[in-house]
Amino acid sequence: MNRSTKLALGAVVTALTIGGTVAASAPPDQPHRAAATADWAKVSASGHILGGQGIRGINKFGNGRYNITTTHNLNGCALLGTINTNGGSDPGPGSSSILVGQVNGNTLFIRTATPSASGNAAVDSDRPFSITVVC
């Protein structure tokens, strides 16, 4: 091991020991890109936007079915969704589910359901939810 390699390894160990971080560069064929949240929304069960950023509009078109139009291109982004509670009228506490998918360059499809509910709500049901798009 040559002297410069020993010095570099020593610097890494020292930085990690005192709580520092060591930056690693991406391989030349994969550009390094910092993640940034582009869009987010908190939506009521009836399809009203309660808060958000980068959202142009929402279309509720059936039980538990929503399309959300964003201001950014969604290609290559991570799509995250979660069901929110709905106060005392929440159909839980069993299970609930959310599906988030990309329809086109800037539109998301959201489907919410309460599989543990009885009756018609067992498949698709209007649920409050939040989505985040991370690019």
Disulfide bonds with the S-S distance in Angstrom:
Cys77-Cys135 1.88
